[in-house]
Amino acid sequence: MEVKVESTGTVDAPEAYDPQSGKFTWTIKDFSRRRRKLYSDSFQVGSYRWRILVFPKGNNVDRLSVYLNVADSRLLSYGWSGYAQFSLTVVNQLHNKFSIRKEASHQFNARESDWGFTNFMPLSEMLDPSRGYVVNDTCVVEADVSVSLVRLKKEQEEEEQNRKRKRKVNTAAHLYTIVKVARDVDLFKQIGEDIFFDLVDHDKVRSFRIQNQLPFIDFKEKVAKELGVPVQYQRFWLWATRRNNTYRPHRPVTPQEESQPVGQLREVSNKANSAELKLFLEMEIGQDFRPIALPEKSTKDLLLFFKLYDPSNEEFRFLRYIGRFYVSALGKPMDILTRLNEMAGFARDEEIELFEEIKFEPEVMCELIDKKSTFLANELEDGDIICFQKTPKVGTVKQIRYPDVPSFLEYVHKRQAEIDRNIIEKSEAGIVETDSSSKDKPHVSPSNCAQETEDLILEELMKVTSETDIEDKGLSDPVNKSIHLETVQEQIPHQTSSQTSVEKPKLLMEAKKAAKWMIEILGQTDDDMVNENEINAKLSIITSCFIENRFPSHYIKQAETFPTIIQNLFKRRDKIRVLKNQTAKLEEETKELYETEEKMKKRCLRYEEILQDASSKLEILKKKEKELETELASIRQKIAENIERREKLEKPFIKSQAAKKELDEELSKVISDKHEKQKTLEVSKHAEIEESCAFEKALEGKTKLKLIFEQLLAEYSD
């Protein structure tokens, strides 16, 4: 099968044992409907089971992404490693010769269990039905794998011995543990400024030097004194390195572990057996900015960390940390959207997208989260990071350079990789850093390139001619060769042989013809295939021309070296093209930098105008402030005068109040006396009434007695 081949290698092939190979074909149906990453069925080659990993919509790029993956990497023994040479092919179902095949080699291990091509081919070309890669919405991917098993037992034994040796040294020499405590304040400060991936740089957090034998609960007391967080409001988490080389909070410290010494907890949590114990302090702050009780954590609760990405925010950090909270593993991301909007300062009903930050080495992996599935179905766990942003509006995606979280993280990763690579290359080469911008570089026209190429070819031809002369004269020693070359060059103008005078112009003429023809070959694009038969035919013509003109045998030998010259020139051409591509890329970046600089200048001018306006307003405010201070001084003086006047008026007022009080007392006394007299009068009046009543009764009795007496007298007189 004729295919397009691109190769890449990661390591030199180690000493191999039991090489085995196999081929697997995977047919993907409903390809255009696939969104998330896809795994093929596993297939056995050597001691491993393999599978193909495909991103139908690209791994954060606008290209098809294809990888080879070790299917059972989590089940393999510790320290496993396997070297494999493999190829991945997207089959052209219309014409096999147009199938795209890429080759690679890699040392697979627990940290790098998949390898392949993020930019396998453009999606536009892949999904075009006329190209033949997707027919009837079906795609065919093939994998050819050749495996060499390397157990590395000796290295494992040496590593284990080194580990034991380090453990003994640490036990004898290190009596203290450096405890590094990361808090929310560190995450707020670092994310978006110092780091973008993961959560925190532990070299920039609060550290404590603690004796190994000190119980952890006593260490919490020390934290309470220095950080002001009571022991009952502290919950510490242990950090752990995951399989994808990320470093996240793994689990809380258990009550049993809190009773253990700090050194013992460090050994349990630290596989590297270093003298450091890294922790995350979980604490909650109430409305009065004081620590409060922590929520209870069950096995179904997940502690998630959240980052906000705002691509339109040029005045602040694009990516920043906004907090963390617990979610139920059986809950759904759509249940927390309102809370995230409130934390970000968005409207409660704002449409947002959630992404899981999975890994960043060797490549960035940041996937969209299905908001309707549970957190458990989205494979989220304690310590995971969710980045979210506003859903991009239609028409604004092209206006923003990095419209979503994956594209921004990919940009940051590439920039960091370029910086690291440049530093390594410059340190290895020992060169001094220079300005790489194309601002001061001269412009090279095509005609200049052609002339330079022709001169280069002539230089190579003359070099071979001189070297051939030297070899014919028996001077094969490199030292003597360089000395004699100068002698030959000095003698050429002084030769009087007619044959020499004829040979040299003809040689130059044929060399120029060959140079021009080579320029045409070198000017072909990368996509064109150079016909070897055409090259050989042209070289035969040049050789026969040398023979017909009866050039000496060393000139004919020189013609036989043309393929080597052309091969070297092709290599130089490839290097030149790479340099041109790099130059073009640098020019684009420089142009972007210039545009950014112009924007920054405009922004600075705008800020200067704002600053001037603010300065003028500040002067006005200062004048008003002076006027107000003057008014305030006069008011204060009036207040002081009023206070004095009040004090003067208060003295007679106090006296009048005292006199009034005395009068009130006398009046109340008079009133009470009056009341007593009234009561006495009423009593006496009542007594008089009673006396008059008694007198009347006595008078009535007297009258009755008088009548009775008169009656008795009358009766007696009778």
Stockholm file with secondary structure:
# STOCKHOLM 1.0

chainA/1-718         MEVKVESTGTVDAPEAYDPQSGKFTWTIKDFSRRRRKLYSDSFQVGSYRWRILVFPKGNNVDRLSVYLNVADSRLLSYGWSGYAQFSLTVVNQLHNKFSIRKEASHQFNARESDWGFTNFMPLSEMLDPSRGYVVNDTCVVEADVSVSLVRLKKEQEEEEQNRKRKRKVNTAAHLYTIVKVARDVDLFKQIGEDIFFDLVDHDKVRSFRIQNQLPFIDFKEKVAKELGVPVQYQRFWLWATRRNNTYRPHRPVTPQEESQPVGQLREVSNKANSAELKLFLEMEIGQDFRPIALPEKSTKDLLLFFKLYDPSNEEFRFLRYIGRFYVSALGKPMDILTRLNEMAGFARDEEIELFEEIKFEPEVMCELIDKKSTFLANELEDGDIICFQKTPKVGTVKQIRYPDVPSFLEYVHKRQAEIDRNIIEKSEAGIVETDSSSKDKPHVSPSNCAQETEDLILEELMKVTSETDIEDKGLSDPVNKSIHLETVQEQIPHQTSSQTSVEKPKLLMEAKKAAKWMIEILGQTDDDMVNENEINAKLSIITSCFIENRFPSHYIKQAETFPTIIQNLFKRRDKIRVLKNQTAKLEEETKELYETEEKMKKRCLRYEEILQDASSKLEILKKKEKELETELASIRQKIAENIERREKLEKPFIKSQAAKKELDEELSKVISDKHEKQKTLEVSKHAEIEESCAFEKALEGKTKLKLIFEQLLAEYSD
#=GR chainA/1-718 SS CCEEEEEEESSCCCCCCSCEEEEEEEEEESGGGCCSCEECCCEEETTEEEEEEEETTCSSSSEEEEEEEETTGGGSCTTCEEEEEEEEEECCSSCGGGEEEEEEEEEEESSCCEEEEEEEEEHHHHSCGGGTSSBTTEEEEEEEEEEEECCCHHHHHHHHHHHHHHHHHHHHHCCEEEEEEECHHHHHHHBTTTBSSSSCCGGGSEEEEEETTSBHHHHHHHHHHHHCCCGGGCEEEEEEECTTSCEEEEEECCHHHHTSBHHHHHHHHCTTCCSEEEEEEECEECTTSSEECCCCCCTTEEEEEEEEECTTCSSSCSEEEEEEEEEETTSCGGGGHHHHHHHHTCCTTCCEEEEEEEECSSSCEEEECCTTSCTTTTTCCTTCEEEEEECCCTTTTTTSSSCSHHHHHHHHHHHHHHHHHHHHHHHHHTCCCCCCCSSSCCCCCHHHHHHHHHHHHHHHHHHHHHHHHHHHTTCCCHHHHHHHHHHHHHHGGGCCCHHHHHHHHHHHHHHHHHHHHHHHHHTSCTTSCCCHHHHHHHHHHHHHHHHHTTCCHHHHHHHHTHHHHHHHHHHHHHHHHHHHHHHHHHHHHHHHHHHHHHHHHHHHHHHHHHHHHHHHHHHHHHHHHHHHHHHHHHHHHHHHHHHHHHHHHHHHHHHHHHHHHHHHHHHHHHHHHHHHHHHHHHHHHHHHHHHHHHHHHHHHHHHHHHHHHHHHHHHHHC
#=GC SS_cons         CCEEEEEEESSCCCCCCSCEEEEEEEEEESGGGCCSCEECCCEEETTEEEEEEEETTCSSSSEEEEEEEETTGGGSCTTCEEEEEEEEEECCSSCGGGEEEEEEEEEEESSCCEEEEEEEEEHHHHSCGGGTSSBTTEEEEEEEEEEEECCCHHHHHHHHHHHHHHHHHHHHHCCEEEEEEECHHHHHHHBTTTBSSSSCCGGGSEEEEEETTSBHHHHHHHHHHHHCCCGGGCEEEEEEECTTSCEEEEEECCHHHHTSBHHHHHHHHCTTCCSEEEEEEECEECTTSSEECCCCCCTTEEEEEEEEECTTCSSSCSEEEEEEEEEETTSCGGGGHHHHHHHHTCCTTCCEEEEEEEECSSSCEEEECCTTSCTTTTTCCTTCEEEEEECCCTTTTTTSSSCSHHHHHHHHHHHHHHHHHHHHHHHHHTCCCCCCCSSSCCCCCHHHHHHHHHHHHHHHHHHHHHHHHHHHTTCCCHHHHHHHHHHHHHHGGGCCCHHHHHHHHHHHHHHHHHHHHHHHHHTSCTTSCCCHHHHHHHHHHHHHHHHHTTCCHHHHHHHHTHHHHHHHHHHHHHHHHHHHHHHHHHHHHHHHHHHHHHHHHHHHHHHHHHHHHHHHHHHHHHHHHHHHHHHHHHHHHHHHHHHHHHHHHHHHHHHHHHHHHHHHHHHHHHHHHHHHHHHHHHHHHHHHHHHHHHHHHHHHHHHHHHHHHHHHHHHHHC
//
